[in-house]
């Protein structure tokens, strides 16, 4: 027999325990030194200092290019796309610097950044993006839900650049609710056919040059996308009302997202989507989103395998999660593979940053045999919070019921430690497959109270719990 009750017996007993049941002081994660032994987290956390040492935000010359010198008018009505483009071109040709958006409300269409350019939105400055789809043409090379195509330009876009940034204490206002974007999603009759067409093109290997959407089609653009860039910084901004994913580095290296607040209401408006990117640091950010807060991705289905670039060395620290689905999420577009994801010291549904929706899953991992690929090494520690709508950890290898896929898929080495959360449906919901089992889920030194139901574990090998307390009872 186990020396401690099982998870199921502890949860059944938990009905008689108050959510705030006092625990011995030794049970508190805060009172226990964080483990670094190989047995505790597969040596994963030992990699973190080296990863962070490699991630260095770009710096820029002191030259300043105020957009009003190029004809921009911050009256909330004048279209400033050409003036902003001229300032960016001048800055780039001069060898780099800061394109400055001063106080005022500057309406614009697509903004395309160049190497060595920092788009700096000053406090009191607002870039208000046009609700007219025509202002995001011509179409550019992008990745839409993990499949490459040509589509409407992201509102802020850079392709193949090195040393690019969007910074400042101002606001990027997507104004998405003023445009048609949500109607494209909600009706299903508009976005749906294009979405299915693009997925079929990816599956059938249609050349990317022939996957042309944009005008006459209904695939929503991203808010901020850096595509195939190096040395990227997004810092201090407030980003509101995006039409779809908010901050999307794809096929990038050395990315810092720092002290950014995201407020989104429309569907599929993730906070940060790090896709097929390497050495990414998301720190000190706040996410009030109508989807995942931070998601790690690497392409979808056959097109993800074609590109074949994993996301790796993704670090998320000191963030507030108040989004509708996952706090830290991996997938579901993960066909290129994901390895070495670290998340620590994040707060779930914090009372001083209430979201429109409670977080459903603080840790959410999505995969399937349609996607194929691998997820290996997800390390989470120091999560605190309350009011989780569903499960604290949800690993689902049968996302969307597998969608009829046959690719091998691997998910392994998931670690959660030193965390305290009050209020959830269950601690663990683990869904492996008979053909592709989930391997290695490890919880330690954590306290969960107000847990309403039992764990659900399917086709999972090497599940361990050490010094884990559920509703006041240590479980194993």
ZAPA-736093 format. One line per field, with one value per residue (C-alpha): residue number from 1; residue in one letter; x, y, z. Coordinates in Angstrom, 3 decimals. Example, Ala and Ser with C-alpha at 12.3 -4.5 7.8 and 13.67 -1.06 7.14 Angstrom:
BEGIN
num = c(1, 2)
residu = c(A, S)
east = c(12.300, 13.670)
north = c(-4.500, -1.060)
up = c(7.800, 7.140)
***
This chain:
BEGIN
num = c(1, 2, 3, 4, 5, 6, 7, 8, 9, 10, 11, 12, 13, 14, 15, 16, 17, 18, 19, 20, 21, 22, 23, 24, 25, 26, 27, 28, 29, 30, 31, 32, 33, 34, 35, 36, 37, 38, 39, 40, 41, 42, 43, 44, 45, 46, 47, 48, 49, 50, 51, 52, 53, 54, 55, 56, 57, 58, 59, 60, 61, 62, 63, 64, 65, 66, 67, 68, 69, 70, 71, 72, 73, 74, 75, 76, 77, 78, 79, 80, 81, 82, 83, 84, 85, 86, 87, 88, 89, 90, 91, 92, 93, 94, 95, 96, 97, 98, 99, 100, 101, 102, 103, 104, 105, 106, 107, 108, 109, 110, 111, 112, 113, 114, 115, 116, 117, 118, 119, 120, 121, 122, 123, 124, 125, 126, 127, 128, 129, 130, 131, 132, 133, 134, 135, 136, 137, 138, 139, 140, 141, 142, 143, 144, 145, 146, 147, 148, 149, 150, 151, 152, 153, 154, 155, 156, 157, 158, 159, 160, 161, 162, 163, 164, 165, 166, 167, 168, 169, 170, 171, 172, 173, 174, 175, 176, 177, 178, 179, 180, 181, 182, 183, 184, 185, 186, 187, 188, 189, 190, 191, 192, 193, 194, 195, 196, 197, 198, 199, 200, 201, 202, 203, 204, 205, 206, 207, 208, 209, 210, 211, 212, 213, 214, 215, 216, 217, 218, 219, 220, 221, 222, 223, 224, 225, 226, 227, 228, 229, 230, 231, 232, 233, 234, 235, 236, 237, 238, 239, 240, 241, 242, 243, 244, 245, 246, 247, 248, 249, 250, 251, 252, 253, 254, 255, 256, 257, 258, 259, 260, 261, 262, 263, 264, 265, 266, 267, 268, 269, 270, 271, 272, 273, 274, 275, 276, 277, 278, 279, 280, 281, 282, 283, 284, 285, 286, 287, 288, 289, 290, 291, 292, 293, 294, 295, 296, 297, 298, 299, 300, 301, 302, 303, 304, 305, 306, 307, 308, 309, 310, 311, 312, 313, 314, 315, 316, 317, 318, 319, 320, 321, 322, 323, 324, 325, 326, 327, 328, 329, 330, 331, 332, 333, 334, 335, 336, 337, 338, 339, 340, 341, 342, 343, 344, 345, 346, 347, 348, 349, 350, 351, 352, 353, 354, 355, 356, 357, 358, 359, 360, 361, 362, 363, 364, 365, 366, 367, 368, 369, 370, 371, 372, 373, 374, 375, 376, 377, 378, 379, 380, 381, 382, 383, 384, 385, 386, 387, 388, 389, 390, 391, 392, 393, 394, 395, 396, 397, 398, 399, 400, 401, 402, 403, 404, 405, 406, 407, 408, 409, 410, 411, 412, 413, 414, 415, 416, 417, 418, 419, 420, 421, 422, 423, 424, 425, 426, 427, 428, 429, 430, 431, 432, 433, 434, 435, 436, 437, 438, 439, 440, 441, 442, 443, 444, 445, 446, 447, 448, 449, 450, 451, 452, 453, 454, 455, 456, 457, 458, 459, 460, 461, 462, 463, 464, 465, 466, 467, 468, 469, 470, 471, 472, 473, 474, 475, 476)
residu = c(X, X, X, X, X, X, X, X, X, X, X, X, X, X, X, X, X, X, X, X, X, X, X, X, X, X, X, X, X, X, X, X, X, X, X, X, X, X, X, X, X, X, X, X, X, X, X, X, X, X, X, X, X, X, X, X, X, X, X, X, X, X, X, X, X, X, X, X, X, X, X, X, X, X, X, X, X, X, X, X, X, X, X, X, X, X, X, X, X, X, X, X, X, X, X, X, X, X, X, X, X, X, X, X, X, X, X, X, X, X, X, X, X, X, X, X, X, X, X, X, X, X, X, X, X, X, X, X, X, X, X, X, X, X, X, X, X, X, X, X, X, X, X, X, X, X, X, X, X, X, X, X, X, X, X, X, X, X, X, X, X, X, X, X, X, X, X, X, X, X, X, X, X, X, X, X, X, X, X, X, X, X, X, X, X, X, X, X, X, X, X, X, X, X, X, X, X, X, X, X, X, X, X, X, X, X, X, X, X, X, X, X, X, X, X, X, X, X, X, X, X, X, X, X, X, X, X, X, X, X, X, X, X, X, X, X, X, X, X, X, X, X, X, X, X, X, X, X, X, X, X, X, X, X, X, X, X, X, X, X, X, X, X, X, X, X, X, X, X, X, X, X, X, X, X, X, X, X, X, X, X, X, X, X, X, X, X, X, X, X, X, X, X, X, X, X, X, X, X, X, X, X, X, X, X, X, X, X, X, X, X, X, X, X, X, X, X, X, X, X, X, X, X, X, X, X, X, X, X, X, X, X, X, X, X, X, X, X, X, X, X, X, X, X, X, X, X, X, X, X, X, X, X, X, X, X, X, X, X, X, X, X, X, X, X, X, X, X, X, X, X, X, X, X, X, X, X, X, X, X, X, X, X, X, X, X, X, X, X, X, X, X, X, X, X, X, X, X, X, X, X, X, X, X, X, X, X, X, X, X, X, X, X, X, X, X, X, X, X, X, X, X, X, X, X, X, X, X, X, X, X, X, X, X, X, X, X, X, X, X, X, X, X, X, X, X, X, X, X, X, X, X, X, X, X, X, X, X, X, X, X, X, X, X, X, X, X, X, X, X, X, X, X, X, X, X)
east = c(0.000, 1.007, 2.119, -0.284, -3.826, -4.312, -5.414, -8.933, -9.352, -7.958, -10.393, -13.323, -12.298, -11.848, -15.594, -15.476, -12.570, -12.782, -10.927, -8.678, -7.692, -4.494, -1.496, 1.723, 4.289, 6.594, 3.953, 4.073, 5.999, 7.341, 9.020, 10.825, 13.914, 13.311, 14.652, 17.450, 18.250, 17.978, 15.292, 13.161, 12.907, 15.058, 17.841, 15.574, 15.801, 19.592, 19.353, 17.495, 20.425, 22.215, 19.092, 18.459, 22.094, 21.658, 18.485, 19.602, 17.236, 18.499, 19.771, 19.408, 21.284, 20.007, 18.632, 14.938, 12.492, 9.251, 6.449, 4.921, 8.020, 6.923, 3.356, 1.600, -1.338, -2.607, -6.190, -7.854, -9.051, -6.114, -4.704, -0.995, 0.239, 2.428, 3.935, 4.860, 6.326, 8.444, 9.780, 10.687, 12.468, 14.445, 15.423, 16.556, 18.576, 20.290, 21.554, 18.810, 17.222, 13.793, 10.682, 8.717, 4.942, 4.253, 1.096, -2.025, -4.222, -2.655, -4.802, -2.859, -2.932, -0.225, 3.166, 6.179, 9.347, 12.941, 16.193, 17.631, 14.308, 12.522, 8.920, 8.529, 4.997, 5.337, 3.123, -0.079, 0.540, -1.916, -1.566, -5.180, -5.378, -7.858, -10.895, -10.773, -9.236, -7.978, -5.473, -3.641, -2.963, -1.011, -0.937, 2.281, 3.827, 2.494, 1.560, -2.143, -2.996, 0.258, -0.015, 1.987, 0.152, -0.170, -2.797, -3.681, -0.643, -0.441, -1.050, 2.638, 4.850, 8.500, 9.912, 13.544, 14.765, 17.389, 17.182, 13.546, 11.382, 8.049, 8.384, 7.039, 4.317, 1.725, -1.082, -1.564, -5.316, -6.431, -9.959, -11.040, -14.603, -15.026, -14.077, -15.517, -13.059, -15.341, -18.180, -15.844, -15.379, -18.839, -20.853, -18.733, -19.862, -17.103, -13.894, -14.817, -14.445, -11.101, -9.870, -10.706, -9.195, -5.909, -5.701, -6.334, -3.632, -1.191, -2.105, -1.846, 1.446, 0.188, 3.148, 3.058, 3.194, -0.177, -1.846, -3.000, -5.756, -6.241, -8.649, -11.886, -11.133, -11.831, -8.770, -8.224, -4.754, -2.562, -1.908, 1.917, 3.971, 7.721, 8.428, 11.934, 13.507, 16.377, 16.863, 13.316, 11.968, 8.387, 8.315, 6.101, 3.120, -0.574, -2.158, -5.937, -8.624, -6.592, -8.405, -6.716, -3.450, -1.792, 2.016, 3.251, 6.969, 7.246, 10.535, 12.388, 15.460, 16.268, 12.908, 12.023, 8.427, 8.636, 6.124, 3.343, -0.368, -2.805, -6.552, -8.576, -12.241, -12.672, -12.286, -8.819, -7.053, -4.153, -1.697, 1.665, 2.111, 5.756, 5.784, 8.749, 10.985, 14.051, 15.232, 12.101, 11.639, 8.180, 8.451, 6.444, 3.409, -0.337, -2.865, -6.618, -7.434, -10.312, -8.082, -4.689, -2.426, 0.926, 0.957, 3.950, 3.443, 5.406, 3.154, 0.113, -0.177, 1.679, 2.704, 4.255, 6.217, 7.279, 8.815, 10.044, 11.296, 10.574, 9.959, 12.578, 13.949, 10.813, 10.839, 7.790, 8.301, 6.404, 3.207, -0.453, -2.799, -6.466, -7.300, -10.120, -8.264, -4.683, -2.194, 0.912, -0.188, 1.662, -0.119, -2.283, -0.271, 2.903, 3.724, 7.295, 7.941, 8.369, 11.099, 12.306, 9.422, 9.897, 7.228, 7.660, 6.273, 3.051, -0.287, -3.599, -6.710, -5.051, -7.553, -5.778, -6.031, -9.470, -10.088, -13.258, -13.023, -11.338, -8.409, -9.635, -6.241, -3.098, -1.071, -2.642, -0.943, -2.688, -1.548, -3.021, -2.182, -3.338, -0.617, 2.057, 5.350, 6.637, 6.459, 9.297, 10.257, 7.633, 8.760, 6.409, 7.029, 5.881, 2.365, -0.116, -3.735, -7.373, -10.645, -9.464, -12.528, -11.490, -8.256, -4.883, -2.984, -4.672, -2.564, -4.646, -3.005, -6.406, -7.193, -10.324, -10.701, -7.576, -9.170, -8.571, -4.784, -2.211, 1.090, 3.084, 2.918, 5.011, 4.417, 6.771, 8.485, 5.909, 6.838, 4.886, 6.338, 6.201, 2.750, -0.316, -3.755, -7.134, -10.183, -10.330, -12.434, -9.472, -5.699, -4.870, -6.621, -4.233, -5.205, -2.623, -3.283, -3.070, -0.760, 1.191, 1.228, 1.841, 5.118, 6.520, 4.223, 5.739, 4.185, 6.022, 5.982, 2.598, -0.646, -4.067, -7.206, -10.852, -10.526, -14.007, -13.440, -11.165, -8.273, -8.688, -5.680, -5.691, -2.827, -0.116, 3.196, 5.562, 3.199, 4.723, 3.667, 5.952, 4.876, 1.650, -1.311, -4.885, -7.603, -5.299, -4.257, -0.921, -1.422, 0.826)
north = c(0.000, 3.600, 5.360, 8.212, 8.281, 8.112, 11.171, 9.727, 9.038, 12.456, 14.172, 12.182, 13.192, 16.758, 17.300, 17.583, 20.024, 23.765, 25.292, 27.127, 24.122, 24.880, 22.740, 22.061, 24.759, 22.233, 21.575, 25.085, 25.331, 28.681, 26.942, 24.375, 25.142, 24.626, 21.323, 21.125, 17.440, 15.304, 13.193, 16.257, 17.750, 15.758, 18.330, 20.724, 23.727, 23.594, 24.652, 27.865, 30.185, 29.349, 29.991, 33.350, 34.350, 33.945, 36.053, 39.649, 42.420, 44.500, 48.016, 50.952, 54.169, 57.309, 58.862, 59.785, 60.095, 61.694, 60.612, 64.104, 65.360, 63.100, 64.370, 62.247, 63.900, 62.535, 63.722, 60.280, 60.741, 61.341, 58.186, 58.073, 54.900, 56.697, 59.065, 56.203, 54.232, 57.245, 57.639, 53.933, 54.112, 57.182, 55.563, 52.366, 54.206, 56.301, 53.151, 52.719, 54.411, 55.124, 55.970, 57.949, 58.108, 61.134, 61.832, 61.708, 59.166, 58.175, 56.114, 53.774, 50.699, 48.038, 49.010, 47.115, 47.362, 47.273, 46.174, 48.428, 50.215, 50.604, 51.756, 53.684, 54.608, 57.293, 57.579, 59.235, 57.974, 55.594, 53.741, 53.087, 50.504, 50.957, 48.637, 48.468, 45.192, 47.028, 48.841, 45.516, 44.781, 43.690, 40.234, 39.114, 35.779, 34.733, 31.676, 31.313, 28.844, 27.035, 26.871, 29.154, 31.310, 34.831, 36.800, 40.250, 41.822, 41.675, 45.130, 45.392, 43.129, 42.391, 39.728, 38.608, 41.579, 41.741, 44.072, 45.209, 46.459, 47.922, 49.695, 52.510, 53.164, 53.937, 51.843, 49.692, 49.721, 47.115, 48.552, 45.070, 45.495, 48.366, 46.134, 43.015, 40.614, 39.077, 38.646, 36.563, 34.201, 34.205, 33.397, 30.381, 30.864, 33.436, 32.332, 28.631, 27.865, 29.694, 28.020, 24.576, 25.444, 26.550, 23.419, 21.253, 23.107, 22.452, 18.779, 18.310, 20.174, 22.985, 25.367, 28.265, 30.739, 29.401, 29.750, 33.323, 34.750, 38.380, 40.334, 38.449, 36.033, 35.982, 34.912, 37.430, 39.023, 38.847, 41.959, 41.892, 39.331, 38.981, 36.391, 34.909, 37.690, 37.776, 39.990, 41.115, 43.250, 44.096, 46.114, 48.166, 48.521, 48.061, 46.178, 46.207, 44.786, 42.631, 40.850, 37.500, 36.332, 39.336, 38.907, 36.243, 35.603, 32.849, 31.249, 33.810, 33.667, 35.783, 37.336, 39.361, 40.258, 42.373, 44.276, 44.128, 44.197, 42.490, 43.126, 41.166, 40.294, 38.675, 34.946, 33.389, 36.404, 34.655, 36.891, 35.595, 32.758, 31.738, 29.560, 27.574, 30.021, 29.645, 31.493, 33.451, 35.276, 36.497, 38.331, 40.694, 40.653, 40.695, 38.806, 39.371, 37.366, 35.530, 32.508, 31.225, 33.650, 32.323, 29.508, 27.669, 26.328, 24.949, 24.563, 22.522, 19.016, 18.241, 21.856, 21.931, 18.799, 20.359, 23.378, 21.143, 23.760, 23.201, 25.774, 25.443, 27.281, 29.273, 31.021, 32.633, 34.424, 36.703, 37.040, 37.530, 35.088, 36.052, 34.527, 32.262, 28.997, 28.146, 30.040, 28.435, 26.388, 24.122, 23.325, 22.451, 23.478, 21.635, 19.418, 20.746, 19.789, 21.647, 21.229, 23.041, 25.246, 26.933, 28.872, 30.177, 32.619, 33.346, 34.280, 32.726, 34.955, 37.532, 39.708, 42.924, 42.004, 40.475, 39.117, 38.815, 35.033, 32.773, 30.630, 27.132, 25.390, 26.976, 24.325, 23.213, 20.875, 19.930, 17.343, 14.724, 12.121, 14.577, 16.981, 14.390, 15.763, 15.876, 17.850, 17.145, 19.030, 21.412, 22.782, 24.821, 26.075, 28.811, 29.176, 30.712, 31.659, 30.908, 30.143, 27.808, 26.945, 23.383, 21.458, 22.680, 20.487, 19.268, 17.225, 16.044, 13.906, 13.379, 17.036, 17.408, 13.621, 13.118, 14.420, 11.049, 11.430, 8.656, 10.440, 9.257, 11.776, 11.992, 13.989, 13.458, 15.051, 17.432, 18.910, 21.098, 22.051, 24.594, 25.852, 26.849, 27.144, 27.423, 26.299, 23.876, 21.054, 18.660, 18.727, 16.389, 15.549, 13.410, 11.888, 9.672, 7.248, 3.478, 3.737, 6.790, 6.902, 10.025, 9.534, 11.276, 13.631, 14.769, 16.952, 17.957, 20.331, 21.835, 22.624, 22.591, 23.519, 23.815, 20.936, 19.697, 16.394, 13.474, 13.314, 11.595, 9.680, 7.707, 5.873, 7.577, 6.053, 7.308, 9.586, 10.668, 12.913, 13.997, 16.200, 17.162, 18.160, 18.194, 19.577, 19.206, 15.602, 14.461, 12.295, 9.900)
up = c(0.000, -0.539, 2.644, 1.751, 0.367, -3.380, -5.368, -5.659, -1.950, -1.069, -3.386, -2.025, 1.466, 0.268, 0.226, 3.975, 3.941, 3.540, 0.620, 3.037, 5.147, 7.029, 6.107, 7.951, 7.275, 5.647, 2.982, 1.572, -1.708, -0.575, 2.358, 0.191, -1.867, -5.559, -6.752, -9.250, -9.012, -12.160, -10.506, -9.796, -13.292, -15.664, -15.389, -17.275, -14.987, -15.130, -18.774, -17.956, -17.059, -20.294, -22.351, -20.702, -21.184, -24.946, -25.169, -25.522, -26.634, -29.569, -29.046, -31.415, -32.267, -30.605, -33.789, -33.560, -36.431, -35.267, -37.591, -37.545, -39.403, -42.247, -42.349, -39.704, -37.902, -34.626, -34.920, -34.919, -38.511, -40.871, -42.490, -41.654, -43.347, -45.898, -43.310, -40.972, -43.864, -44.852, -41.311, -41.153, -44.505, -43.434, -40.145, -41.842, -44.496, -41.828, -40.122, -37.588, -34.610, -33.196, -35.205, -32.644, -32.347, -30.126, -28.119, -30.253, -32.003, -35.307, -37.670, -39.921, -42.088, -42.200, -40.751, -42.151, -40.064, -41.296, -39.686, -36.967, -36.505, -33.176, -33.567, -30.317, -29.256, -26.605, -23.558, -24.753, -28.266, -29.914, -33.185, -34.194, -36.957, -39.758, -39.793, -43.613, -44.903, -48.002, -45.795, -45.234, -48.884, -50.807, -49.284, -47.580, -46.706, -43.332, -41.319, -40.597, -37.837, -38.599, -42.415, -44.711, -47.230, -48.600, -46.726, -45.439, -43.816, -40.040, -38.638, -37.630, -39.736, -40.357, -42.657, -42.690, -40.636, -37.887, -34.922, -34.868, -32.034, -31.024, -27.684, -25.526, -23.004, -25.648, -27.115, -30.188, -30.791, -33.303, -33.391, -34.456, -33.246, -35.734, -38.659, -40.282, -38.660, -36.045, -38.513, -40.668, -37.724, -36.227, -39.338, -40.259, -43.841, -44.455, -42.712, -42.688, -46.427, -46.663, -43.493, -44.891, -48.279, -46.730, -44.590, -47.627, -49.551, -46.721, -46.543, -50.316, -50.628, -52.868, -53.416, -50.977, -53.881, -54.998, -51.588, -52.142, -49.951, -48.920, -51.117, -51.691, -48.856, -45.150, -43.155, -40.368, -40.060, -36.982, -34.901, -34.653, -36.549, -36.911, -39.607, -40.025, -37.946, -35.469, -32.419, -31.733, -28.872, -27.925, -24.725, -22.392, -24.733, -24.145, -27.044, -27.285, -29.563, -31.994, -34.849, -34.121, -32.499, -30.863, -30.789, -33.207, -33.679, -36.293, -37.365, -35.238, -32.991, -29.929, -29.062, -25.953, -25.044, -21.906, -19.764, -22.358, -21.500, -23.892, -23.730, -26.278, -26.678, -30.091, -30.749, -31.233, -29.770, -28.024, -26.198, -27.457, -29.971, -30.239, -33.350, -34.709, -32.847, -30.675, -27.572, -26.678, -23.360, -22.279, -18.982, -16.804, -19.104, -18.404, -20.514, -20.482, -23.595, -25.229, -25.834, -24.651, -22.809, -24.057, -26.622, -28.059, -31.585, -34.555, -37.577, -38.500, -39.926, -43.170, -43.702, -40.249, -41.120, -44.440, -42.734, -39.933, -37.476, -33.768, -31.087, -28.403, -25.410, -24.644, -21.242, -19.605, -16.278, -13.906, -15.952, -15.047, -16.779, -17.041, -20.405, -21.443, -22.150, -21.233, -19.110, -20.576, -23.594, -26.002, -29.292, -30.895, -33.971, -32.937, -35.916, -36.153, -32.530, -29.239, -26.650, -23.540, -22.422, -19.046, -17.137, -13.616, -11.076, -12.949, -11.395, -12.413, -12.310, -10.024, -8.118, -9.140, -12.849, -13.360, -16.820, -18.845, -18.473, -15.887, -16.990, -17.802, -17.585, -16.097, -17.973, -21.276, -23.745, -27.005, -29.555, -31.868, -34.495, -37.155, -36.021, -35.275, -33.984, -30.440, -27.207, -24.815, -21.685, -20.276, -16.907, -14.713, -11.181, -8.851, -10.274, -7.842, -8.213, -7.771, -9.492, -12.249, -14.316, -15.160, -14.505, -13.306, -15.780, -18.982, -21.379, -24.337, -27.028, -28.668, -29.403, -31.539, -31.296, -33.378, -36.591, -38.244, -38.204, -38.383, -37.652, -34.644, -31.802, -28.651, -25.466, -22.545, -19.565, -18.109, -14.724, -12.269, -8.901, -6.074, -6.978, -4.935, -6.513, -4.795, -6.748, -9.690, -11.092, -10.816, -10.575, -13.467, -16.714, -18.745, -22.093, -23.740, -26.565, -26.624, -29.636, -28.399, -24.633, -22.585, -20.740, -17.704, -15.787, -12.509, -9.773, -6.624, -3.654, -4.453, -2.637, -4.270, -2.351, -3.280, -5.754, -6.599, -8.385, -9.099, -11.527, -14.881, -16.206, -19.459, -21.202, -19.133, -18.011, -15.311, -13.375, -10.061, -7.196, -4.382, -1.502, -3.278, -1.086, -2.392, -0.123, 2.863, 2.246, 0.869, -2.218, -4.092)
***
